Amino acid sequence: MILTYKIKHHRDYFDELKKAKQIAQYVLEHHPQSAKFSSKDVKQFGLKSVMSNQIIRKYGRNRKLKRVNKVKLTIPNQGIQYDPATQIIKITSLKLELRHEIPIYFDTINQIEVDHEYLYVSVTHNENSEYEATEWLGVDRNTTGHVAVVASPDTGKIMKLGKSGQHIHEKYKHIRKNLQKRGKYRKVKQLKNRESRIVRDINHKISKKIVDNAYENGYGIKLEELKGIRNNKKQAKSFRYSLNSWSFYQLQTMIEYKAKLLGVPIAYIDPAYTSQSCSRCGHIGYRNGKNFQCPSCGHVEHADVNAAFNIALSPNIVRFATESDVVKGNTGIPKAAMIRKQSTVEPHEL
């Protein structure tokens, strides 16, 4: 599996990035000859050949692009030195040395891309073979209250994760609304990006906790198959806002790839009646907000906890995550697998 880690470098590469953009534009303007270009043909720009060759290769093949907006510096594997003992990555062409904090052992660094703020380190991970689970964790994803409620029928234990999720959306929603009224659209965009970063960080921590718990106990993970849920017109307006704001798919993707690395099986179940059925006797009960009560056996439970147990116990498996990988031809390459903010050389843990 190939994953990309985002690391802050705290270096000024303005000159190098400017040269890279000039080379890219030059290549686009000389398309007929660009197939035969090498670093010698762009040496007048003064960029190291290990990077200029990558730009020529990338932009020389693109016949549709007419203008260059942003260009990253790309350093291939042969331009990177890595010492597993000290965990130090060296890029001689950029005079850069840093200690990485990629949390899982990896085989090779494929390439590193550099922009004004970040390094994008692409690495290949070995995947553990998937084990066979006899017990499952049920994960109920929510738009109100906790982002995820996890239940283990084997032990009866529950985890409520991401309590701050709804508060974050409501907070930034009101701030953006006020800024829009005042015409501060640039600030609105900045706030949206900030909210997205906070959401991503929360989703990473939630998914890690779920997968680690499953792996340590030999459990599988069951999730509801939520495709098409956004098209349901019967939802309240407030529910639709929360549903579209919080990235259900982002959390699902993070759980999937973390589970794939450790060999944790993931199954998707039919979501019908998971929030309405009693997890004790199976009869349809009454749900009022976050409260659930069964008129048949008298069981009273937190509605999300009840749903999480139903998900874990459900035999109505729609598909396994491994099956969808085969059907879709999934290569297991998320665009930004993890975010790590880190100073050069000095490590920083989340």
C-alpha positions in Angstrom: 0.0 0.0 0.0 1.2 3.5 -0.9 0.5 6.3 1.6 1.5 10.0 1.6 2.5 11.8 4.7 2.4 15.6 5.0 5.2 17.2 7.0 5.9 20.8 7.6 9.5 21.7 6.7 10.0 25.3 7.9 12.4 26.1 5.1 12.4 28.8 2.4 12.3 27.2 -1.1 10.9 30.3 -2.9 13.8 30.5 -5.4 13.7 26.7 -6.2 9.9 26.7 -6.7 10.1 29.8 -8.9 12.7 28.0 -11.1 10.5 24.9 -11.2 7.5 27.0 -12.4 9.6 28.6 -15.1 10.8 25.2 -16.3 7.3 23.8 -16.4 6.1 26.8 -18.4 9.0 26.5 -20.8 8.3 22.8 -21.4 4.6 23.6 -22.1 5.6 26.2 -24.6 7.9 23.8 -26.5 5.7 20.7 -26.6 6.9 19.3 -29.9 10.5 19.2 -28.7 9.7 18.4 -25.0 9.7 14.6 -25.7 13.4 14.9 -26.3 14.2 17.3 -23.5 16.6 16.5 -20.7 18.0 18.6 -17.8 20.6 20.0 -20.2 17.8 21.8 -22.2 16.7 23.7 -19.1 20.0 24.2 -17.3 19.7 28.0 -17.9 17.1 28.1 -15.1 19.6 26.8 -12.5 17.5 24.0 -10.9 19.2 20.8 -9.9 18.8 18.1 -12.6 17.2 15.6 -10.2 14.2 17.9 -9.9 14.2 19.5 -13.4 14.0 16.0 -15.0 10.8 15.2 -13.0 9.2 18.5 -14.2 10.1 17.7 -17.8 8.6 14.2 -17.5 5.4 15.5 -15.9 4.6 18.5 -18.0 6.1 17.2 -21.3 3.4 14.5 -21.4 0.5 16.9 -20.7 -0.8 18.1 -24.1 -3.9 19.8 -22.8 -2.4 22.1 -20.1 -1.6 25.6 -21.4 -0.6 27.4 -18.2 1.1 26.6 -15.0 -0.2 27.8 -11.7 1.6 25.9 -9.0 4.5 23.5 -9.3 5.9 21.3 -6.6 9.5 20.2 -6.4 9.6 16.4 -6.9 12.5 14.4 -5.7 12.5 10.7 -6.8 13.8 7.8 -4.8 17.3 8.0 -6.1 17.6 11.6 -4.8 16.6 10.6 -1.3 18.9 9.2 1.5 17.2 7.4 4.4 18.8 5.9 7.5 16.3 3.5 9.3 18.5 3.5 12.4 18.3 7.3 13.0 15.0 7.8 11.0 16.7 10.7 9.2 15.7 11.6 5.7 18.3 13.6 3.6 17.6 15.4 0.4 21.0 16.6 -0.8 19.7 18.7 -3.7 17.7 20.8 -1.3 20.2 20.7 1.6 17.5 19.3 3.8 17.8 16.9 6.7 14.9 15.9 8.9 13.8 13.2 11.3 10.6 11.6 10.2 7.7 10.6 12.4 5.8 8.2 10.1 4.1 6.0 12.7 4.3 2.7 10.9 7.3 0.9 9.6 7.6 1.3 5.8 9.7 -0.4 3.1 10.7 2.4 0.8 10.3 6.1 0.2 9.0 6.4 -3.4 9.3 10.1 -3.8 9.0 13.4 -2.0 7.2 16.5 -3.2 7.9 20.0 -1.8 5.9 23.2 -1.8 6.3 26.4 0.2 5.2 24.8 3.5 5.1 21.0 3.3 6.9 17.9 2.3 4.6 15.2 0.8 6.4 11.9 1.6 5.1 9.0 -0.5 6.1 5.6 1.1 5.3 1.9 0.5 3.9 0.0 3.4 3.8 -3.8 3.8 0.2 -5.0 4.5 -0.5 -7.7 7.0 -2.5 -10.6 5.8 -6.1 -10.3 6.9 -7.0 -12.5 9.9 -10.4 -14.3 10.4 -12.5 -12.6 13.0 -15.0 -14.4 15.2 -16.0 -11.3 17.2 -16.8 -7.8 15.8 -16.8 -4.2 16.9 -19.9 -2.3 15.8 -19.3 1.3 14.8 -22.2 3.7 14.7 -21.4 7.0 12.9 -23.4 10.0 13.9 -24.1 13.6 12.9 -25.1 14.7 16.4 -23.5 13.9 19.7 -20.4 11.7 19.4 -19.0 11.2 15.9 -18.6 7.5 16.5 -19.9 5.1 19.1 -18.2 1.7 19.2 -19.6 -1.4 20.9 -18.1 -4.8 21.6 -20.7 -7.5 22.3 -17.8 -9.8 23.4 -17.0 -7.7 26.4 -20.0 -5.3 26.6 -17.7 -2.4 26.5 -18.4 0.8 24.6 -16.4 3.8 23.3 -17.8 7.2 22.6 -15.5 9.1 20.3 -15.4 12.6 18.8 -17.7 14.5 21.2 -16.4 17.9 19.8 -17.4 17.2 16.2 -20.9 18.7 16.3 -19.7 21.7 18.3 -17.0 22.5 15.8 -19.4 22.5 12.9 -21.9 24.7 14.7 -19.2 27.1 15.8 -17.7 27.6 12.3 -21.1 27.6 10.6 -22.2 30.7 12.6 -18.9 32.5 12.2 -19.0 31.9 8.4 -22.6 33.1 8.3 -21.6 36.4 10.0 -18.6 36.9 7.7 -20.6 36.3 4.6 -23.1 39.0 5.6 -20.1 41.4 5.8 -18.7 40.3 2.5 -15.5 38.8 4.0 -15.3 35.9 1.5 -11.6 35.4 1.7 -11.9 35.0 5.5 -14.8 32.5 5.0 -12.5 30.3 2.8 -9.7 30.4 5.4 -12.1 29.4 8.2 -13.5 26.5 6.0 -9.9 25.2 5.5 -9.2 25.5 9.2 -12.4 23.5 10.0 -11.4 20.9 7.4 -8.0 20.4 9.1 -9.6 20.1 12.5 -12.1 17.5 11.2 -9.3 15.5 9.5 -7.3 15.4 12.7 -10.3 14.3 14.8 -11.1 11.6 12.2 -7.5 10.3 12.2 -7.6 9.9 16.0 -11.0 8.3 16.0 -10.0 5.8 13.2 -6.7 4.9 14.9 -8.4 4.2 18.2 -11.0 2.0 16.6 -8.6 0.0 14.5 -6.0 -0.4 17.3 -8.7 -1.7 19.6 -9.9 -4.2 17.0 -6.3 -5.4 16.2 -5.3 -5.8 19.9 -8.3 -8.0 20.6 -8.5 -9.9 17.3 -11.9 -8.4 16.3 -13.2 -7.4 13.0 -15.0 -4.0 12.4 -18.6 -3.7 11.1 -19.9 -0.4 9.6 -23.2 0.5 8.1 -23.3 0.7 4.3 -24.3 4.4 4.0 -24.2 4.8 0.2 -27.2 6.9 -0.9 -28.0 8.2 2.6 -27.5 11.8 1.5 -30.3 11.4 -1.1 -32.9 10.7 1.6 -35.3 13.7 1.5 -37.1 12.7 4.7 -34.3 14.0 6.9 -34.6 17.2 8.9 -32.8 20.3 7.6 -30.5 20.4 10.6 -29.6 16.7 10.1 -28.9 17.2 6.4 -26.5 20.1 7.2 -24.6 18.0 9.8 -24.5 15.0 7.5 -23.1 16.9 4.6 -20.7 18.9 6.8 -19.1 16.0 8.6 -17.1 13.7 6.4 -18.6 10.2 6.9 -16.6 9.0 3.9 -13.4 10.5 5.2 -13.7 8.6 8.5 -14.6 5.4 6.6 -11.6 5.7 4.3 -9.2 6.2 7.3 -10.6 3.2 9.1 -10.3 1.1 5.9 -6.6 1.9 5.1 -5.5 1.6 8.8 -7.3 -1.7 9.1 -5.7 -2.9 5.8 -2.2 -2.2 7.1 -2.8 -4.4 10.2 -4.9 -7.1 8.5 -8.1 -6.2 10.4 -11.2 -7.4 8.5 -14.0 -4.8 7.7 -17.6 -5.7 6.8 -20.4 -3.5 5.8 -24.0 -4.3 6.9 -27.5 -3.2 5.8 -28.3 -0.2 7.9 -32.1 -0.9 8.0 -33.5 -0.8 11.5 -30.1 -0.7 13.3 -31.3 2.4 15.2 -34.9 1.1 15.8 -34.4 -2.5 16.8 -33.6 -3.6 20.3 -30.1 -5.0 20.7 -31.3 -7.4 23.4 -34.5 -9.0 21.9 -34.6 -7.7 18.3 -38.1 -6.1 18.5 -38.8 -2.6 17.2 -38.6 -0.1 20.0 -39.1 3.6 20.5 -36.4 6.1 19.8 -36.7 9.7 21.1 -33.5 11.7 20.4 -30.7 9.8 22.1 -33.0 7.6 24.2 -34.1 4.2 23.2 -36.7 2.0 24.9 -38.0 -1.5 24.0 -41.7 -2.1 24.7 -41.2 -5.8 24.5 -38.4 -6.6 27.0 -38.2 -3.2 28.7 -34.6 -2.6 27.7 -33.5 1.1 28.0 -30.3 2.3 26.4 -28.5 5.2 24.8 -29.8 5.2 21.2 -26.3 5.3 19.6 -25.0 2.5 21.9 -28.0 0.4 21.0 -27.3 0.9 17.3 -23.6 0.1 17.7 -24.5 -3.2 19.3 -27.0 -4.0 16.5 -24.3 -3.2 13.9 -21.8 -5.6 15.6 -24.4 -8.4 15.9 -26.0 -8.0 12.5 -25.7 -11.0 10.1 -26.8 -8.9 7.1 -23.4 -8.3 5.6 -23.7 -6.4 2.3 -20.0 -6.6 1.4 -16.5 -6.9 2.8 -13.9 -4.1 2.3 -11.6 -6.5 0.5 -14.3 -7.3 -2.0 -14.9 -3.7 -2.9 -11.2 -3.2 -3.5 -11.3 -5.9 -6.1 -14.4 -4.6 -7.8 -13.3 -1.0 -8.0 -9.6 -1.8 -8.7 -8.7 0.2 -5.6 -4.9 0.6 -5.3 -5.1 1.7 -1.6 -3.6 5.1 -2.3 -5.5 7.9 -0.4 -4.5 11.4 -1.5 -3.4 12.4 1.9 -3.1 9.5 4.2 -1.9 11.2 7.3 -1.1 14.7 8.4 2.0 15.3 10.6 3.2 18.8 11.5 6.9 18.6 12.2 9.9 20.8 12.5 13.1 20.1 10.5 15.3 17.5 12.4 13.4 18.0 15.7 10.5 15.5 15.8 7.0 16.5 16.9 4.3 14.1 18.0 0.6 14.7 17.6 
